[in-house]
Amino acid sequence: MTTGSLDRAIVVTGASTGIGRAAVAKAVREGAHVFASVRKQADSDSLNAEFGEAVTPLLFDVADEAAVRAGAAQVAQALGNRRLYGLVNNAGIAVPGPLLHLDTEELRRQFEINLFGVHTVTRAFADLLGAEPGRTGRPGRIVMISSVGGQNGAPFVGPYSSSKFALEGYSQSLRRELLLYGIDVIVIGPGAIATPIWDKAEQNDLNRFANTPYAPMIKRVIDYMLTQGRKGLPPSDVGDLIWHCLSSAKPKVRYAILRRPFMDRTLPQIMNPRTVDRIYAQRLGFPKPR
């Protein structure tokens, strides 16, 4: 295994499994060196075992600003005076449940990872991407991993959708501000991807909502999400798209990658929102909206 070129070095957060791991694999195949952030030593060891010297694991949680800054310093030392080719903000979590029965602290935790963590990482690596003068190479690019849920809020994933809606707005403002440095920001909004997140979803303790009026509806939603998720696109498809965003001469500002693009994105956007509400109500057993 080669070491990968530091002239095309990228940072990928949340690289232990799923989309992040696929992004690492694709970049290594393209000859890049990858700095891959994970939270556990076992995941660091796994990356080293699979990719050898082509990958440098970074041990940090995106919610730990001091650890993120230490990771950025490690990358800076390795790069010398080079610019970072790309930053992939992929790390994220999903907090499920009906909003009226979720503590504010749970919503805060969702945003701590999916939005504030992205902000922390972006600020820490911005100088390496091109905000610091004197580095060589073209300005780097930032790829934000959003979701189809960042444009359409479904029941019982309100915290996740809210954080992704926020990420979409954050990314648009950031892209326009970073015109100053020539750093581009590109958003990817995947639909269901067949990753271990769906196995984790089964482990989420939703029993605490069993005594709420939402209990029957939650069961239907979880069963639907598990079924759709396990039939989702392979993570490698998103990994390939991430590399396209980093390397294409003229990338778009946003890409959707969906197994059923018309049903999952186009149709909800063109339909009257009240009609979409009625469809949710019918599927989940809510009273029919007036």
C-alpha positions in Angstrom: 0.0 0.0 0.0 1.4 3.4 -1.0 1.5 6.4 1.4 -0.8 8.5 -0.8 0.1 12.0 -2.1 0.2 14.8 0.4 -0.4 17.1 -2.6 -4.0 15.7 -2.6 -4.5 15.1 1.1 -8.0 15.1 2.6 -9.6 15.0 6.0 -12.7 12.8 6.5 -14.6 12.9 9.8 -16.6 9.9 11.0 -14.5 7.5 9.1 -15.0 4.3 11.1 -17.9 2.9 9.0 -20.4 3.7 6.3 -20.1 6.8 4.1 -16.9 8.0 5.9 -15.2 4.7 5.4 -16.2 4.6 1.8 -14.9 8.1 1.2 -11.6 7.0 2.7 -11.4 3.9 0.4 -12.2 5.9 -2.7 -9.6 8.6 -2.0 -6.9 6.0 -1.3 -7.7 4.4 -4.6 -7.3 7.8 -6.3 -3.8 8.1 -4.8 -4.7 10.7 -2.1 -3.4 10.6 1.5 -6.3 10.6 4.0 -6.4 11.9 7.5 -9.4 10.0 8.9 -11.1 11.0 12.1 -12.5 8.4 14.5 -13.4 8.3 18.2 -12.1 4.9 19.2 -8.6 3.4 19.1 -10.1 0.2 17.7 -11.3 2.1 14.7 -7.9 3.7 14.2 -6.3 0.3 14.3 -8.8 -1.0 11.7 -8.0 1.8 9.3 -4.3 1.1 9.7 -4.8 -2.6 9.0 -6.9 -2.0 5.9 -5.1 1.0 4.3 -1.6 1.0 5.8 0.4 4.2 5.4 -2.1 5.7 2.9 -4.2 6.7 5.9 -3.4 8.7 9.1 -6.1 8.2 11.7 -7.0 11.2 13.8 -8.5 10.5 17.2 -11.1 13.0 18.1 -14.8 13.6 18.8 -16.1 16.6 16.7 -17.7 18.0 19.8 -14.3 18.2 21.6 -12.8 21.5 20.3 -9.4 21.0 21.9 -9.1 17.5 20.4 -10.1 18.8 17.0 -7.5 21.6 17.2 -4.9 19.0 18.1 -5.9 16.9 15.1 -5.6 20.0 12.8 -2.1 20.7 14.2 -1.1 17.1 13.4 -2.3 17.5 9.8 -0.6 20.9 9.5 2.7 19.4 10.6 2.4 16.6 8.0 1.5 18.9 5.2 4.3 21.4 5.6 3.5 24.3 3.4 1.0 22.5 1.3 -2.7 23.2 1.2 -5.3 20.6 2.2 -7.0 19.3 -0.9 -10.4 18.7 0.8 -12.4 18.4 4.1 -15.3 16.0 4.3 -17.6 16.8 7.1 -19.4 13.5 7.5 -19.5 12.7 11.3 -23.1 12.8 12.6 -25.7 11.1 14.8 -29.5 10.7 14.7 -31.6 11.3 17.8 -35.1 9.8 17.2 -38.4 10.4 18.9 -41.4 12.7 19.0 -40.4 16.3 19.6 -42.9 16.9 22.4 -41.4 14.1 24.4 -37.7 14.9 23.9 -35.7 16.9 26.4 -34.0 20.1 25.2 -30.7 18.4 26.2 -31.3 15.7 23.6 -32.0 18.3 20.9 -28.9 20.1 22.0 -26.8 16.9 21.7 -28.1 16.4 18.1 -26.9 19.9 17.1 -23.7 19.6 19.1 -22.5 16.9 16.7 -24.3 17.6 13.4 -23.9 21.4 13.3 -21.6 22.8 16.0 -19.2 19.9 15.5 -19.1 20.7 11.7 -18.4 24.4 12.6 -15.6 23.4 15.0 -14.0 21.2 12.4 -14.4 23.7 9.6 -12.8 26.5 11.6 -9.9 24.2 12.7 -9.0 23.2 9.2 -9.9 26.4 7.3 -6.3 27.8 7.3 -5.0 24.6 5.8 -7.7 24.7 3.0 -6.6 28.2 1.9 -7.5 30.8 4.5 -3.9 31.0 5.6 -1.6 32.8 3.0 1.7 31.3 1.9 0.6 27.7 1.4 1.1 26.0 -2.0 -1.6 24.3 -4.2 -5.1 25.2 -5.2 -7.6 26.2 -2.4 -9.2 23.1 -1.0 -12.9 22.2 -1.0 -15.3 21.3 1.8 -17.9 18.6 1.3 -20.8 18.6 3.7 -22.8 15.4 4.1 -26.4 16.5 4.6 -29.4 14.3 4.0 -32.7 14.1 2.1 -34.0 14.9 5.6 -32.3 18.3 5.2 -35.0 19.4 2.8 -38.0 17.4 4.0 -38.8 16.9 7.7 -40.4 13.6 8.5 -42.1 12.7 11.8 -40.0 11.3 14.7 -36.7 12.3 13.1 -37.2 16.0 14.0 -33.9 16.6 15.7 -31.9 15.0 12.8 -33.9 16.8 10.1 -33.6 20.1 12.0 -29.8 19.7 12.3 -29.5 18.9 8.6 -31.8 21.9 7.6 -29.5 24.0 9.6 -26.4 22.5 7.9 -27.9 23.3 4.5 -28.2 27.0 5.5 -24.8 27.1 7.2 -23.2 25.6 4.1 -24.8 28.1 1.7 -23.7 31.1 3.8 -20.2 29.6 4.3 -19.8 28.9 0.5 -20.4 32.6 -0.2 -18.2 33.8 2.6 -15.3 31.6 1.5 -15.3 33.1 -2.0 -12.8 35.4 -0.4 -10.3 32.5 -0.2 -11.4 30.5 -3.3 -12.5 27.6 -1.0 -15.6 25.9 -2.4 -18.4 24.3 -0.3 -20.4 21.5 -1.8 -23.4 19.7 -0.1 -24.4 16.1 -0.7 -27.9 15.0 0.4 -28.1 11.2 0.5 -31.3 9.3 0.9 -31.3 5.8 2.5 -27.8 4.3 2.4 -27.1 0.7 3.5 -24.8 1.4 6.4 -24.5 0.1 10.0 -26.6 3.1 11.2 -29.7 1.0 10.5 -28.5 -1.7 12.9 -27.9 1.0 15.5 -31.4 2.3 14.9 -32.8 -1.0 16.2 -30.8 -0.6 19.4 -32.1 2.9 20.1 -34.3 2.7 23.2 -37.7 3.9 22.0 -39.5 2.0 24.7 -39.6 5.2 26.8 -42.3 6.5 24.3 -44.4 3.4 24.8 -46.8 5.2 27.1 -47.3 8.2 24.8 -50.0 8.7 22.2 -47.3 8.4 19.5 -46.4 4.8 20.3 -48.2 3.0 17.4 -46.9 5.5 14.9 -43.3 5.3 16.0 -43.3 1.6 15.5 -44.5 2.0 11.9 -41.9 4.7 11.2 -39.0 2.7 12.6 -40.0 -0.5 10.7 -40.3 1.6 7.5 -36.9 3.2 8.0 -35.1 -0.1 8.8 -36.6 -1.7 5.7 -35.8 1.2 3.4 -32.3 1.7 4.9 -31.2 -1.8 4.4 -32.4 -1.6 0.8 -30.5 1.7 0.3 -27.7 2.5 -2.0 -24.2 1.2 -1.1 -21.9 3.6 0.7 -19.4 3.3 -2.1 -21.8 5.3 -4.3 -21.5 8.2 -2.0 -17.8 7.7 -1.6 -17.5 8.0 -5.4 -19.6 11.2 -5.4 -17.5 12.7 -2.6 -14.4 12.3 -4.7 -16.1 13.8 -7.7 -17.0 16.8 -5.6 -13.4 17.2 -4.5 -11.8 16.6 -7.9 -14.3 17.8 -10.6 -13.3 21.0 -12.5 -16.8 22.4 -12.2 -18.8 20.7 -9.4 -22.4 21.7 -8.6 -23.2 23.3 -5.3 -25.5 20.4 -4.2 -26.0 16.8 -5.1 -28.8 14.5 -4.2 -28.1 10.8 -4.3 -31.2 8.7 -3.9 -32.5 5.3 -4.8 -35.9 6.8 -5.7 -35.2 10.4 -6.6 -38.7 11.2 -7.9 -40.5 9.7 -4.9 -38.1 10.8 -2.2 -37.2 14.3 -3.4 -39.0 15.6 -6.4 -42.6 14.6 -5.5 -42.5 16.1 -2.0 -41.1 19.3 -3.4 -43.7 19.8 -6.1 -46.7 18.7 -4.0 -48.8 21.0 -1.8 -47.3 20.6 1.7 -50.8 20.0 3.1 -51.1 17.0 0.7 -47.8 15.6 2.0 -49.1 16.0 5.5 -52.2 14.0 4.7 -50.1 11.2 3.2 -48.0 11.0 6.4 -51.2 11.0 8.4 -52.7 8.1 6.4 -49.5 6.0 6.5 -48.9 6.5 10.2 -52.5 6.4 11.5 -52.7 10.0 12.5 -56.2 11.7 12.5 -56.8 13.1 9.1 -55.7 16.8 9.0 -58.5 19.3 8.6 
